[in-house]
Amino acid sequence: MGDISDEVDPIELTDMLTSGEAASRLGVTRRRVHALIEAGRLPARRAVPTELAMLLDAHRIKSVPAVGVVVIKAADLRLVEVRPTGYPRGRPRKPAQDGSAT
């Protein structure tokens, strides 16, 4: 399992993001955020019951899944460099075959 700790120190939730919110800010999927957490590249922890209640009241989550809710410090997103995937658009994959060197 990744570096998801079960600390019980609820902090100000304005500084915390759910995995879905972190995914939106990073421009990736929630699955990718969880992969970054499991790889140890993104620190995270499970929300404690008081935080879950505050997240529900603020309508930031719809319900609480059985596995809990992962919260991430907003400042920790800077630790993750998300690289674009795939081949860049507009660049040919093979060099030109005209015999000239570029």
Legacy VTK file of the C-alpha trace (Angstrom):
# vtk DataFile Version 3.0
C-alpha trace
ASCII
DATASET POLYDATA
POINTS 102 float
0.000 0.000 0.000
1.084 3.590 -0.436
1.873 6.340 1.978
-1.670 6.968 3.151
-1.390 7.596 6.849
-4.183 7.549 9.412
-3.186 10.662 11.373
-5.949 11.995 13.587
-5.053 15.675 13.533
-7.881 17.381 11.656
-6.650 20.608 10.121
-8.332 23.401 8.261
-10.096 21.787 5.297
-9.549 24.816 3.082
-5.921 23.651 2.853
-6.946 20.076 2.001
-8.186 18.530 -1.243
-10.004 15.312 -1.960
-8.504 13.029 -4.586
-11.052 14.285 -7.131
-10.203 17.920 -6.435
-6.473 17.160 -6.664
-7.037 15.372 -9.975
-8.855 18.422 -11.368
-6.035 20.750 -10.339
-3.364 18.469 -11.789
-5.308 17.757 -14.974
-5.229 13.982 -14.460
-7.695 11.280 -13.416
-8.454 10.247 -9.840
-6.897 6.882 -10.642
-3.628 8.663 -11.527
-3.728 10.600 -8.235
-4.125 7.326 -6.330
-1.237 5.827 -8.323
0.956 8.801 -7.352
-0.013 8.272 -3.703
0.755 4.544 -3.838
4.104 5.260 -5.493
4.971 7.593 -2.617
5.223 10.669 -4.858
2.191 12.425 -3.351
1.691 12.467 0.448
-1.887 11.825 1.573
-3.922 10.513 4.484
-7.411 9.295 5.224
-9.911 11.839 6.531
-10.986 11.456 10.172
-14.730 11.397 11.036
-14.905 15.098 11.923
-13.329 15.973 8.564
-15.731 13.652 6.752
-18.650 15.448 8.387
-17.239 18.834 7.354
-16.651 17.630 3.775
-20.216 16.320 3.581
-21.648 19.565 5.006
-19.659 21.615 2.500
-20.933 19.355 -0.350
-17.347 18.562 -1.378
-18.175 14.832 -1.265
-21.512 13.132 -1.899
-21.057 10.144 0.387
-18.404 8.248 2.292
-17.222 5.036 0.629
-16.347 2.055 2.811
-12.621 2.575 2.179
-12.792 6.182 3.377
-11.820 9.458 1.768
-8.247 10.424 0.951
-7.258 14.017 1.622
-4.168 15.755 0.261
-2.592 19.035 1.349
-2.998 21.557 -1.458
0.624 22.655 -1.018
1.815 19.093 -1.692
0.574 19.204 -5.290
3.730 21.132 -6.179
5.710 17.962 -5.355
4.226 16.200 -8.364
5.354 16.972 -11.876
2.757 15.742 -14.328
4.220 15.182 -17.767
2.130 15.149 -20.930
1.726 11.692 -22.392
1.887 10.596 -25.993
3.774 12.015 -28.921
3.621 15.823 -29.369
1.138 16.989 -31.986
2.532 18.463 -35.163
5.887 16.686 -34.978
6.558 13.897 -37.451
7.474 10.567 -35.899
10.108 9.787 -38.536
12.697 12.121 -39.980
12.161 13.299 -43.533
13.368 10.830 -46.188
14.640 13.511 -48.620
18.283 12.847 -47.698
18.954 16.259 -46.219
20.314 16.609 -42.712
18.595 19.024 -40.347
LINES 1 103
102 0 1 2 3 4 5 6 7 8 9 10 11 12 13 14 15 16 17 18 19 20 21 22 23 24 25 26 27 28 29 30 31 32 33 34 35 36 37 38 39 40 41 42 43 44 45 46 47 48 49 50 51 52 53 54 55 56 57 58 59 60 61 62 63 64 65 66 67 68 69 70 71 72 73 74 75 76 77 78 79 80 81 82 83 84 85 86 87 88 89 90 91 92 93 94 95 96 97 98 99 100 101
